[in-house]
Amino acid sequence: MDIGLHALGIGNGARREVIDAVARGAEARGFSTLWAGEHVVMVDDGASRYPYTDDGRIAVPAEADWLDPMIALSFAGAATSTIRLATGVLLLPEHSPVVVAKQAASLDRLSGGRLSLGVGAGWSREEFEALGVPFRRRGARLEAYVDAMRTLWRDDVAGFHSEFVDFSGIRVNPKPVFGDRLPVVIGGNSDTALDRVARIGDGWYGFNLEDVGHVAERVSFLRERCERAGREVARLRLSVALRSPAPADLPRLSALGIDELVIVDGPPESLADVDSWLDALAGRWMMPSGR
């Protein structure tokens, strides 16, 4: 099973020298993917409930540095040559799909085809309001945007017409290395998110799941939805992050068809401690039970 690392772009992971050290060190130690998430804005006392914790509160302080994931991953990609790069996740309805298609293709081309574009519908009403984007029907907006981006990646002269995005006769270059096969990974743990994975996704990023039992229940639901959509769950790349993962979880996750366990862990404050932190992670997850 692959082991990914979700550690870039926030707090200590938002510093240039730390990004370089973490990216190079993770690649050298055999981690499969570097993940970076997104929030354009944070608020001190928002009413929106965070869906990935029991208390509905996000653990990241509102005042923390939070880099744009495309920019953070571009620096990580420049520092490496083989490790994959993934947004985990980019809140697609908050952005122009034409701009995101351009950014993703640019990063994918410069990194040699290493990008997976993880996208989610978002949960913070306050964030959508700050950006002037309707919170209502954000899921439908996301799906239209994915279709539009794939059209732009595929067609030399592209046109797309929907309720949420409308263009015709435009060229957006460069194209991704593998064209519209650039993987679009759908994030989220809800029934709605998994139904979306089954219908339009190339993969799933389940975040902060309680335990392997929770993963099993969600994979069973995803399998049923894939059957309903006429797709095979085995053709999707499944990545999950657990709240308290242990190496003993790996055989059970593999048996469920999970391709990648993503370790969520912020890098140390001191640059001098990054190597020892990565050594400890690799020692726990790569040798012998992590691979």
C-alpha positions in Angstrom: 0.0 0.0 0.0 1.2 3.5 -0.8 1.8 6.0 2.0 1.0 9.6 1.3 1.9 12.7 3.4 -0.5 15.6 4.0 1.9 18.1 5.5 2.4 21.1 3.2 0.9 24.6 3.0 -0.3 25.2 6.6 1.6 26.7 9.6 5.2 25.5 9.6 4.5 23.7 6.3 3.9 27.1 4.6 7.5 28.1 4.8 9.6 27.8 1.6 12.6 26.1 3.2 10.3 23.6 5.0 8.4 22.8 1.8 11.8 22.0 0.0 13.0 19.9 2.9 9.8 17.9 3.4 9.3 17.4 -0.4 12.8 16.1 -1.0 12.9 14.1 2.2 9.5 12.5 1.6 10.5 11.5 -2.0 13.8 10.0 -0.8 12.0 7.9 1.8 9.5 6.5 -0.6 6.3 8.4 0.3 3.9 8.2 -2.7 2.1 11.6 -2.7 2.4 15.1 -1.2 -1.0 16.5 -0.3 -2.0 20.1 0.3 -5.5 21.4 1.2 -7.2 24.7 0.8 -9.1 27.5 2.5 -9.1 30.8 0.8 -10.3 32.6 3.9 -10.8 31.5 7.6 -13.1 33.2 10.1 -12.7 33.5 13.9 -16.2 32.6 15.0 -18.0 31.1 12.0 -21.4 29.3 12.4 -20.6 26.7 9.8 -20.0 23.2 11.1 -16.8 21.5 10.1 -17.8 18.0 8.9 -14.6 16.1 9.8 -14.6 16.3 13.6 -17.1 15.4 16.3 -17.3 18.9 17.7 -17.7 20.6 14.3 -14.6 22.7 14.7 -11.6 22.8 12.4 -8.3 22.3 14.3 -6.3 24.9 12.2 -6.3 28.3 13.9 -8.0 31.0 11.8 -4.8 33.1 12.0 -2.5 30.4 10.7 -0.7 30.8 7.3 -2.5 28.7 4.7 -0.9 28.7 1.2 -2.7 28.3 -2.0 -2.3 24.6 -2.7 -1.4 25.0 -6.4 1.4 27.4 -5.4 2.6 25.2 -2.5 2.6 22.1 -4.7 4.4 23.9 -7.5 7.3 24.6 -5.1 7.2 20.9 -4.0 7.2 19.8 -7.6 10.2 21.9 -8.4 12.1 20.4 -5.5 11.3 16.8 -6.6 11.1 14.5 -9.6 9.0 11.5 -8.9 6.7 11.9 -5.9 3.1 12.6 -6.9 1.3 15.9 -6.0 -2.3 16.2 -4.9 -4.7 18.9 -3.8 -6.5 17.6 -0.8 -8.8 19.3 -1.5 -9.2 22.4 -3.6 -12.7 23.9 -3.1 -13.6 24.0 -6.7 -17.0 25.8 -6.6 -15.2 28.9 -5.2 -13.1 29.3 -8.3 -13.4 29.8 -12.1 -13.1 26.4 -13.7 -11.3 28.0 -16.6 -8.6 29.4 -14.4 -8.4 26.1 -12.4 -8.1 24.1 -15.6 -5.2 26.4 -16.6 -3.5 26.2 -13.3 -3.8 22.4 -13.0 -2.6 21.8 -16.5 0.4 24.1 -15.9 1.4 22.4 -12.7 0.9 19.0 -14.2 3.0 19.9 -17.3 5.8 21.4 -15.2 5.9 18.4 -12.9 5.9 15.8 -15.6 2.3 14.5 -15.2 2.4 14.1 -11.4 -0.7 16.0 -10.4 -4.0 14.6 -9.1 -6.6 17.3 -8.7 -8.5 16.7 -5.5 -11.7 18.7 -5.3 -14.5 19.2 -2.8 -17.7 21.2 -2.5 -16.8 23.1 0.6 -18.5 23.5 4.0 -18.0 27.0 5.1 -20.8 29.3 4.2 -18.8 32.3 5.5 -16.0 31.5 3.0 -18.4 31.4 0.1 -20.0 34.6 1.1 -16.6 36.3 1.3 -15.8 35.2 -2.2 -19.2 36.2 -3.6 -20.1 32.7 -4.6 -23.5 31.2 -3.8 -23.3 28.5 -1.1 -26.5 26.9 -2.3 -26.1 24.2 -5.0 -22.3 24.2 -4.7 -22.4 20.4 -5.4 -24.1 20.9 -8.7 -21.7 23.7 -9.5 -18.7 21.5 -8.7 -19.9 18.8 -11.1 -20.4 21.3 -13.9 -17.0 22.7 -13.3 -15.4 19.2 -13.5 -17.1 18.6 -16.8 -16.0 22.0 -18.1 -12.3 21.4 -17.1 -12.2 18.0 -18.7 -13.6 19.6 -21.9 -10.8 22.2 -21.8 -8.1 19.6 -21.2 -9.4 17.5 -24.0 -10.4 19.9 -26.8 -8.1 22.2 -28.7 -11.0 24.6 -29.3 -13.4 24.1 -26.5 -17.0 25.0 -25.8 -19.2 24.2 -22.8 -22.7 25.3 -21.8 -24.4 24.8 -18.5 -26.2 26.7 -15.8 -23.0 27.5 -14.0 -20.4 28.0 -16.7 -20.7 29.0 -20.4 -18.0 29.4 -23.0 -17.4 28.6 -26.6 -14.6 28.7 -29.2 -11.7 29.1 -26.6 -8.2 27.7 -26.4 -6.7 27.0 -23.0 -3.1 25.8 -23.1 -1.0 24.0 -22.1 -2.9 20.7 -21.8 -2.1 18.3 -19.0 0.5 15.6 -19.9 -2.3 13.0 -20.3 -5.0 15.4 -21.4 -8.4 14.9 -19.8 -7.1 11.9 -18.0 -5.6 14.1 -15.4 -7.1 12.4 -12.3 -9.9 14.3 -10.6 -10.2 13.0 -7.0 -13.4 13.8 -5.1 -13.0 14.5 -1.4 -15.6 14.0 1.3 -17.1 11.3 3.5 -20.8 11.9 3.1 -23.3 9.9 1.0 -23.5 12.8 -1.4 -19.7 13.0 -1.8 -19.4 9.2 -2.4 -22.2 9.2 -4.9 -20.3 12.0 -6.7 -17.1 9.8 -6.7 -19.0 7.0 -8.2 -20.5 9.1 -11.0 -17.7 11.5 -12.0 -14.6 10.8 -10.0 -11.3 9.2 -10.8 -10.7 8.6 -7.2 -11.7 9.3 -3.6 -10.0 11.1 -0.7 -11.7 10.2 2.5 -10.5 12.6 5.2 -10.2 12.1 9.0 -12.2 8.9 9.0 -12.8 7.5 12.5 -11.2 4.1 12.0 -11.0 1.1 9.6 -14.6 0.2 10.4 -15.7 3.5 9.2 -13.6 3.1 6.0 -15.2 -0.3 5.4 -18.7 1.1 5.7 -17.9 4.0 3.4 -16.3 1.7 0.8 -19.3 -0.6 0.9 -21.5 2.4 0.1 -19.2 3.5 -2.6 -19.2 0.1 -4.2 -23.0 0.0 -4.3 -23.1 3.5 -5.9 -20.5 2.5 -8.5 -22.6 -0.6 -9.4 -25.6 1.7 -9.8 -23.5 4.0 -12.0 -22.2 1.2 -14.1 -18.6 1.7 -12.9 -16.1 -0.6 -11.2 -14.8 0.7 -7.8 -11.5 -1.1 -8.6 -10.9 1.4 -11.4 -10.9 4.3 -8.8 -7.9 5.2 -6.7 -8.9 5.3 -3.1 -7.0 7.3 -0.6 -7.9 7.8 3.1 -6.7 9.6 6.1 -7.6 8.2 9.6 -7.9 10.1 12.8 -5.5 7.8 14.7 -3.8 5.5 12.2 -1.6 2.6 13.2 0.6 0.3 11.0 -1.7 -2.6 12.0 -4.5 -0.9 10.0 -2.6 -1.4 6.7 -3.5 -5.0 5.9 -7.2 -4.4 6.6 -7.2 -1.2 4.5 -5.5 -3.1 1.7 -8.1 -5.8 1.9 -10.8 -3.1 1.5 -9.2 -2.0 -1.7 -7.6 1.2 -0.3 -4.7 2.2 -2.5 -3.1 4.9 -0.2 -3.1 5.8 3.5 -2.4 9.5 3.9 -0.6 10.5 7.0 -1.7 14.0 8.2 1.0 15.5 10.3 2.4 19.0 10.4 6.2 19.4 10.1 8.3 20.5 13.1 8.9 24.2 13.7 12.6 23.9 13.3 14.0 23.1 9.9 16.8 21.2 11.6 14.2 18.7 12.9 12.6 17.9 9.6 14.9 15.0 8.8 14.4 13.3 12.1 10.6 13.8 11.9 10.6 12.2 8.4 12.8 9.4 9.6 10.4 8.7 12.4 7.4 8.6 10.0 9.3 6.5 7.5 10.4 4.1 10.2 6.8 3.6 11.4 5.1 3.4 8.0 7.6 2.3 5.5 9.7 -0.3 7.3 8.6 -3.0 7.5 4.9 -2.7 7.5 4.3 0.5 5.6 4.9 -0.9 2.1 
